[in-house]
Amino acid sequence: MTTEREPALVARDIHKAFGKHQVLRGADLTVEPGQLVAVVGENGSGKSTLLKAVAGTLAVDRGEVRLGGELGYCPQDPVLNFNLTVDQHLQYFAAAHKLSSLERADELVELLGYEKYRETAAGDLSGGTRQKLNLTLALLHDPDVLLLDEPYQGFDWETYLRFWDLVDQLHERDKAVVVITHLVFEQERFDVLADLAEGRLTPRKAAKEHSHAGA
């Protein structure tokens, strides 16, 4: 007998307007533990607005969000202090999350391949390396639910592949991961594709589900 688990993330009836422009018109999203979900849609459809709303960094006009664990959020634009080094960012975020060590930070920095920049100020990093730090900070406390807004922007090909290795590891560890992506050729990696159009989400089975079913 299997025990039904609570969803890792439930967003219900999310509405958000900017002035007279209605961006979200009752968006719903449910993500189970261990599920990898892609949010796809045209530019300007509200994908980043949705993730900000779910992360709690943007107040919504209506709707509710429930989380089944700790949240990690990697916004599209890195939120960094350009005067602080990589290591200082890691130390401050570890302290904020009451982590006893930087062991997880060390693992992530090595996996994403930017060890040599640990003493470099964020303002002196390339855009791709800032994004690596942005992603590391989102993952530092080993959250149960991850919201990633095009997290691989500026990555070279090797780092891009390492990113997907990392996502596979999180997937295997039963983390719930939501990724905004424009990349059609990556959509087979996901369990569910959620199409955002006219302010609402329409989930559909991803290619991965179909390929498993046909195996």
Sequence and secondary structure as in RCSB ss.txt:
>XXXX:A:sequence
MTTEREPALVARDIHKAFGKHQVLRGADLTVEPGQLVAVVGENGSGKSTLLKAVAGTLAVDRGEVRLGGELGYCP
QDPVLNFNLTVDQHLQYFAAAHKLSSLERADELVELLGYEKYRETAAGDLSGGTRQKLNLTLALLHDPDVLLLDE
PYQGFDWETYLRFWDLVDQLHERDKAVVVITHLVFEQERFDVLADLAEGRLTPRKAAKEHSHAGA
>XXXX:A:secstr
       SEEEEEEEEEETTEEEEEEEEEEE TT EEEEE  TTSSHHHHHHHHHTSS  SEEEEEESS EEEE 
SS    TTSBHHHHHHHHHHHTT S SHHHHHHHHHHT GGGTTSBGGGS HHHHHHHHHHHHHTT  SEEEEES
TTTT  HHHHHHHHHHHHHHHHTT EEEEE   GGGGGG SEEEEEETTEEEEEE HHHHHHHH 
